[in-house]
């Protein structure tokens, strides 16, 4: 039967086009390292292995140009390449950007038993290295959004499993030819710390939000953060009896602008914060979250059953995310400040709307996804030397 080998090394590759892929990768590393200290686990940003020029250009085009300033152009690109054959162009772009001697050497030297990828570029590269016999690894892919784009299928079914966030995605993958047994509806992994229960009353008291009013948490940061200002102004100048917490993240310029806006309107019910470590406490204490529909933020809101009012000029994967949320009545989407004000009026006059949305979100609440991922990998982590030797001969 051969000798049983145990997992010794796990590689978690990602690409920092947006922050979500990186954060999920670090959650996975933390989980496996904590649960099994005998396993050596590393994260790897494949963008570090592109040339400095291509790294700067590719990130700039995606984050600062197409995604932030020209969402309609990004939407066209996203939809154009969401095609069985045209998506091959993205796969080939991945090879040209990242598949070089430096990256191959890094992966081969680490020689992982398991690869858990949180970005399609990483999955495409890992599948190539496995097919070429450069490494003997088992590949797991985590799709970090709420729609299956065709590029996520370009690992050529090399994966042991593909982790998705909902049943619609499972159906889409089956239609695209992915075997049913490889698709796991676990949800996007969150950290153990985030999944711990919180005393909501205690959170409200600690954050000085225990005055009996509804609390709105407004995430205003990101690459197109300036878009949030007219929405915020609509909120603070309206006749609404809410607590408002605005989080600008690491965008210090935005925080300054918002603070000036709040001061100008003498709004005493608004807290303006920068980067926050304990953001979960604010989410737990809130009744409504205003945000753009990024995959990780959406997942956190779904887990905590916090209704969302979605803003900003979303395109591509974020547009797919908000369509999923609105369709299932987990969120409302405001395309402009006027529509935003209409929704705020409805919520202010009928708080029951938020209760119904929160109840709807309960059907999406899953077990701790990161536990299910860990259990899946560890359950299937044994393989035989004979199997590996036979694979090398193929």
C-alpha positions as CSV (number, residue, x, y, z in Angstrom):
1,X,0.0,0.0,0.0
2,X,3.0,2.3,0.4
3,X,4.1,4.6,3.2
4,X,1.6,7.2,4.5
5,X,3.0,10.8,4.3
6,X,1.8,13.5,6.6
7,X,1.4,17.2,5.7
8,X,4.6,19.1,6.6
9,X,4.3,22.2,4.5
10,X,1.4,24.4,3.4
11,X,1.7,27.4,1.0
12,X,-1.0,30.0,0.9
13,X,-0.5,32.2,-2.2
14,X,-2.5,35.3,-3.0
15,X,-2.3,38.5,-5.1
16,X,-2.8,41.9,-3.6
17,X,-5.3,43.3,-6.1
18,X,-7.4,44.6,-3.3
19,X,-6.8,43.6,0.3
20,X,-9.3,40.8,0.7
21,X,-7.2,38.0,-0.9
22,X,-4.3,38.8,1.4
23,X,-6.5,39.0,4.6
24,X,-8.1,35.7,3.9
25,X,-4.7,34.1,3.2
26,X,-3.4,35.4,6.6
27,X,-6.6,34.1,8.4
28,X,-5.8,30.6,6.9
29,X,-2.2,30.7,7.9
30,X,-3.1,31.7,11.5
31,X,-5.7,28.9,11.7
32,X,-3.5,26.1,10.5
33,X,-0.4,27.3,12.5
34,X,-2.5,27.5,15.7
35,X,-4.2,24.2,15.3
36,X,-1.2,22.3,14.1
37,X,2.2,23.8,15.1
38,X,4.0,20.9,13.5
39,X,3.0,22.2,10.0
40,X,5.3,24.8,8.4
41,X,3.0,27.3,6.7
42,X,3.9,30.4,4.6
43,X,1.9,33.0,2.7
44,X,3.2,34.3,-0.6
45,X,2.2,37.4,-2.6
46,X,2.8,36.5,-6.2
47,X,2.9,40.2,-7.0
48,X,6.3,40.3,-5.3
49,X,7.6,38.1,-8.1
50,X,6.5,40.3,-11.0
51,X,9.0,42.8,-12.2
52,X,8.8,46.1,-10.3
53,X,7.5,47.9,-13.5
54,X,4.8,45.3,-14.2
55,X,3.8,45.1,-10.6
56,X,3.3,48.9,-10.4
57,X,1.5,49.0,-13.8
58,X,-0.9,46.1,-13.1
59,X,-1.8,47.3,-9.6
60,X,-2.2,50.8,-10.9
61,X,-4.5,49.8,-13.7
62,X,-6.7,47.7,-11.5
63,X,-6.8,49.6,-8.3
64,X,-6.3,53.3,-9.1
65,X,-7.5,53.6,-12.7
66,X,-10.0,51.0,-13.9
67,X,-11.6,50.0,-10.6
68,X,-11.6,53.4,-8.9
69,X,-11.9,56.0,-11.7
70,X,-13.3,54.1,-14.7
71,X,-15.7,51.5,-13.3
72,X,-17.6,51.2,-16.6
73,X,-14.4,50.3,-18.4
74,X,-13.6,47.8,-15.7
75,X,-17.1,46.3,-15.9
76,X,-16.6,45.8,-19.7
77,X,-13.3,44.1,-19.2
78,X,-14.7,41.9,-16.4
79,X,-17.7,40.8,-18.6
80,X,-15.7,40.4,-21.8
81,X,-13.3,38.0,-20.2
82,X,-16.0,36.1,-18.4
83,X,-16.1,33.6,-21.3
84,X,-14.8,30.1,-21.7
85,X,-12.3,31.0,-24.5
86,X,-11.6,34.7,-24.0
87,X,-10.6,34.0,-20.4
88,X,-7.6,32.2,-21.8
89,X,-6.2,35.6,-22.4
90,X,-6.2,36.3,-18.7
91,X,-4.5,32.9,-18.0
92,X,-1.8,33.8,-20.6
93,X,-1.4,37.2,-19.0
94,X,-0.9,35.5,-15.7
95,X,2.0,33.4,-17.1
96,X,3.6,36.5,-18.6
97,X,3.3,38.5,-15.4
98,X,4.4,36.0,-12.8
99,X,5.7,32.7,-14.2
100,X,9.5,33.3,-13.9
101,X,12.5,31.5,-12.6
102,X,12.4,33.5,-9.3
103,X,8.9,32.4,-8.4
104,X,9.5,28.8,-9.6
105,X,12.6,28.6,-7.5
106,X,10.7,29.9,-4.4
107,X,7.9,27.4,-4.8
108,X,10.1,24.5,-5.5
109,X,12.4,25.2,-2.6
110,X,9.5,25.4,-0.2
111,X,8.1,22.3,-1.9
112,X,4.6,22.5,-0.3
113,X,2.5,19.4,0.3
114,X,-0.7,21.6,0.2
115,X,-1.4,24.8,-1.6
116,X,-4.4,26.9,-0.5
117,X,-4.9,29.7,-3.0
118,X,-7.1,32.8,-2.5
119,X,-6.6,34.4,-6.0
120,X,-7.2,32.9,-9.4
121,X,-3.7,33.9,-10.6
122,X,-2.2,31.9,-7.8
123,X,-4.4,28.9,-8.6
124,X,-3.5,29.1,-12.3
125,X,0.2,29.2,-11.5
126,X,0.0,26.4,-9.0
127,X,-1.9,24.1,-11.4
128,X,0.8,24.7,-14.0
129,X,3.6,23.7,-11.7
130,X,1.7,20.6,-10.6
131,X,1.0,19.6,-14.2
132,X,4.6,20.2,-15.2
133,X,5.8,18.0,-12.3
134,X,7.7,20.8,-10.7
135,X,6.0,20.2,-7.3
136,X,3.9,17.3,-5.8
137,X,1.2,19.4,-4.1
138,X,-2.5,19.2,-3.5
139,X,-4.3,22.4,-4.6
140,X,-7.3,24.0,-2.9
141,X,-8.9,27.2,-4.3
142,X,-11.0,29.7,-2.4
143,X,-13.2,32.0,-4.5
144,X,-13.3,35.2,-2.5
145,X,-16.4,36.8,-4.2
146,X,-20.1,35.9,-4.7
147,X,-20.0,35.1,-8.4
148,X,-17.9,32.6,-10.4
149,X,-15.9,34.4,-13.1
150,X,-14.5,32.2,-15.8
151,X,-10.9,32.8,-14.8
152,X,-11.5,30.9,-11.6
153,X,-11.8,27.7,-13.8
154,X,-8.5,28.0,-15.5
155,X,-6.6,25.8,-13.1
156,X,-7.9,22.9,-15.3
157,X,-9.6,21.0,-12.5
158,X,-6.3,20.2,-10.8
159,X,-7.8,21.3,-7.5
160,X,-8.7,18.9,-4.8
161,X,-11.5,21.3,-3.9
162,X,-12.9,24.7,-4.8
163,X,-14.4,26.6,-1.8
164,X,-17.4,28.9,-2.7
165,X,-19.6,31.2,-0.7
166,X,-23.1,30.1,-1.9
167,X,-25.1,27.4,-3.7
168,X,-25.6,29.5,-6.8
169,X,-21.8,29.5,-7.3
170,X,-21.8,25.7,-6.9
171,X,-24.4,25.4,-9.7
172,X,-22.4,27.7,-11.9
173,X,-19.2,25.7,-11.5
174,X,-21.1,22.5,-12.3
175,X,-22.3,24.0,-15.5
176,X,-18.8,25.0,-16.3
177,X,-17.7,21.4,-16.0
178,X,-16.3,21.3,-12.5
179,X,-17.0,17.9,-10.8
180,X,-19.7,18.2,-8.1
181,X,-17.5,16.4,-5.5
182,X,-14.8,19.1,-5.8
183,X,-17.1,22.0,-4.9
184,X,-17.6,22.9,-1.2
185,X,-20.1,25.5,-0.1
186,X,-18.2,26.6,3.0
187,X,-18.3,30.4,2.6
188,X,-15.3,32.7,2.6
189,X,-13.0,32.0,5.6
190,X,-13.0,34.5,8.5
191,X,-10.6,34.5,11.4
192,X,-11.4,32.6,14.6
193,X,-11.3,35.9,16.5
194,X,-13.9,37.4,14.2
195,X,-16.2,34.4,14.7
196,X,-16.2,34.6,18.5
197,X,-19.4,35.7,20.1
198,X,-19.6,39.2,21.4
199,X,-21.8,40.8,24.1
200,X,-23.6,43.4,21.9
201,X,-24.9,45.4,24.9
202,X,-21.3,45.5,26.3
203,X,-20.0,46.6,22.9
204,X,-22.5,49.4,22.7
205,X,-21.7,50.6,26.2
206,X,-17.9,50.5,25.5
207,X,-18.3,52.4,22.3
208,X,-20.8,54.9,23.8
209,X,-23.5,53.8,21.4
210,X,-26.0,52.7,24.1
211,X,-28.3,55.7,23.9
212,X,-31.3,53.7,22.5
213,X,-30.8,55.0,18.9
214,X,-30.1,52.9,15.8
215,X,-26.5,52.9,14.8
216,X,-25.2,53.2,11.3
217,X,-21.6,52.1,10.5
218,X,-20.3,53.8,7.4
219,X,-17.1,52.3,5.8
220,X,-15.9,55.1,3.6
221,X,-12.3,54.1,2.7
222,X,-11.0,52.3,-0.4
223,X,-9.6,53.4,-3.7
224,X,-12.7,55.4,-4.7
225,X,-13.4,56.8,-1.2
226,X,-14.2,60.3,-2.4
227,X,-17.4,58.9,-3.9
228,X,-18.7,58.3,-0.3
229,X,-18.7,62.0,0.7
230,X,-22.0,63.1,-1.0
231,X,-23.6,60.1,0.5
232,X,-22.3,60.9,4.0
233,X,-23.4,64.5,3.6
234,X,-26.9,63.3,2.7
235,X,-26.9,61.2,5.9
236,X,-25.7,63.8,8.3
237,X,-27.8,66.7,7.0
238,X,-31.0,64.6,6.9
239,X,-33.5,64.5,9.7
240,X,-32.4,61.1,11.0
241,X,-32.1,60.1,14.6
242,X,-29.2,57.7,14.2
243,X,-25.8,57.2,15.8
244,X,-23.3,57.5,12.9
245,X,-19.8,55.9,13.0
246,X,-17.6,56.8,9.9
247,X,-14.5,54.7,9.4
248,X,-12.0,56.1,6.9
249,X,-9.4,53.3,7.4
250,X,-5.8,54.4,6.5
251,X,-7.1,57.2,4.3
252,X,-6.0,60.2,6.4
253,X,-7.0,62.7,3.7
254,X,-10.6,61.3,3.7
255,X,-10.7,61.4,7.5
256,X,-9.7,65.1,7.4
257,X,-12.4,65.9,4.8
258,X,-15.1,64.1,6.8
259,X,-14.1,65.8,10.1
260,X,-14.4,69.2,8.4
261,X,-17.8,68.2,6.9
262,X,-19.1,67.1,10.3
263,X,-17.8,70.3,12.0
264,X,-19.4,72.4,9.3
265,X,-22.8,70.9,9.9
266,X,-22.3,70.7,13.7
267,X,-23.3,67.1,13.7
268,X,-23.0,65.8,17.3
269,X,-24.1,62.3,16.5
270,X,-21.1,61.4,14.3
271,X,-17.9,59.6,15.3
272,X,-15.1,59.9,12.7
273,X,-12.5,57.2,13.0
274,X,-9.4,56.3,11.0
275,X,-7.9,52.8,11.1
276,X,-9.7,50.6,13.7
277,X,-8.3,47.3,15.1
278,X,-11.5,46.3,16.8
279,X,-13.8,46.9,13.8
280,X,-15.9,43.8,14.7
281,X,-17.1,45.6,17.9
282,X,-18.4,48.4,15.8
283,X,-20.1,46.0,13.4
284,X,-21.7,44.1,16.2
285,X,-23.0,47.3,17.8
286,X,-24.4,48.6,14.5
287,X,-27.9,48.1,13.0
288,X,-27.0,49.0,9.4
289,X,-23.7,49.0,7.5
290,X,-23.1,51.4,4.7
291,X,-20.3,50.1,2.5
292,X,-19.1,49.2,-1.0
293,X,-19.7,45.5,-1.7
294,X,-16.2,44.0,-1.3
295,X,-16.1,40.3,-0.8
296,X,-14.6,40.2,2.7
297,X,-16.8,43.0,4.2
298,X,-19.9,41.4,2.7
299,X,-18.9,38.1,4.3
300,X,-18.4,39.7,7.7
301,X,-21.8,41.4,7.5
302,X,-23.5,38.2,6.5
303,X,-21.8,36.3,9.4
304,X,-23.0,39.0,11.9
305,X,-26.4,39.3,10.1
306,X,-25.9,43.1,9.6
307,X,-28.1,44.6,6.8
308,X,-26.2,46.6,4.2
309,X,-26.9,49.8,2.3
310,X,-24.4,49.6,-0.6
311,X,-23.0,52.6,-2.3
312,X,-20.2,53.6,-4.7
313,X,-19.8,52.9,-8.4
314,X,-19.3,49.2,-8.2
315,X,-18.2,47.2,-11.2
316,X,-16.9,43.8,-12.0
317,X,-16.8,41.4,-9.0
318,X,-18.3,44.0,-6.7
319,X,-21.3,44.5,-9.0
320,X,-21.8,40.7,-9.0
321,X,-21.6,40.8,-5.2
322,X,-24.3,43.5,-4.8
323,X,-26.6,41.8,-7.2
324,X,-26.4,38.6,-5.1
325,X,-27.1,40.6,-1.9
326,X,-30.0,42.6,-3.3
327,X,-31.5,39.6,-5.0
328,X,-31.6,37.7,-1.7
329,X,-32.8,40.8,0.3
330,X,-29.7,41.1,2.4
331,X,-28.9,44.6,1.2
332,X,-30.2,47.7,-0.5
333,X,-28.3,49.4,-3.3
334,X,-28.2,53.2,-3.8
335,X,-26.8,54.4,-7.1
336,X,-26.8,58.1,-6.1
337,X,-27.4,60.3,-3.0
338,X,-31.0,61.0,-3.9
339,X,-31.8,57.2,-4.0
340,X,-29.7,56.9,-0.8
341,X,-31.9,59.4,0.9
342,X,-35.1,57.6,-0.1
343,X,-33.8,54.4,1.5
344,X,-32.7,56.2,4.7
345,X,-36.2,57.7,4.9
346,X,-37.8,54.3,4.6
347,X,-35.5,52.8,7.3
348,X,-36.0,55.8,9.6
349,X,-39.8,55.5,9.4
350,X,-39.9,51.7,9.5
351,X,-37.0,50.1,11.5
352,X,-38.7,46.7,10.9
353,X,-37.1,46.8,7.4
354,X,-33.7,46.1,9.1
355,X,-35.1,43.3,11.2
356,X,-36.5,41.5,8.2
357,X,-33.2,41.9,6.3
358,X,-31.3,40.5,9.3
359,X,-33.6,37.5,9.5
360,X,-33.1,36.9,5.7
361,X,-29.4,36.8,6.2
362,X,-29.7,34.0,8.8
363,X,-30.1,31.5,6.0
364,X,-26.7,32.4,4.7
365,X,-25.0,31.9,8.1
366,X,-22.8,28.9,7.9
367,X,-20.6,27.1,10.4
368,X,-17.2,28.6,10.8
369,X,-15.8,28.3,7.2
370,X,-12.2,28.3,8.3
371,X,-12.9,25.2,10.5
372,X,-14.5,23.4,7.6
373,X,-11.6,24.2,5.4
374,X,-9.1,23.0,8.1
375,X,-11.1,19.8,8.6
376,X,-11.3,19.1,4.9
377,X,-7.6,19.5,4.3
378,X,-6.6,17.5,7.3
379,X,-9.0,14.7,6.5
380,X,-7.7,14.4,3.0
381,X,-4.0,15.1,3.9
382,X,-2.8,11.5,3.7
383,X,-1.5,10.2,0.5
384,X,0.7,7.3,-0.5
385,X,4.3,7.3,-1.8
386,X,3.2,4.8,-4.5
387,X,0.6,7.3,-5.7
388,X,3.2,10.1,-6.0
389,X,5.7,7.8,-7.9
390,X,3.0,6.8,-10.3
391,X,2.0,10.4,-10.9
392,X,5.6,11.3,-11.8
393,X,5.6,8.6,-14.5
394,X,2.4,9.9,-16.1
